[in-house]
């Protein structure tokens, strides 16, 4: 197997990040819909997180931990925060 040059790796990684940015942008409505299902407290905690994007990338990767995003939502809702 031929090793890739640092330049080629940088190009491939940049292209992958561009793909993620485009995927997030094209599906901003789905991200908003998902966030709308959260309680206000949880929405505040997770406001900067791209939950739909993370879930989409996990599912596309073929990884086994398909419940990660749902687990994150549930654990955030059970966290003991003062009112």
Secondary structure, DSSP 8 states (H G I E B T S, - for coil): -----HHHHHHHHHHHHHHHHHHHHHTHHHHHHHHHTS-HHHHHHTTT--HHHHHHHHHHHT-S-TTHHHHHHHHHHHS----
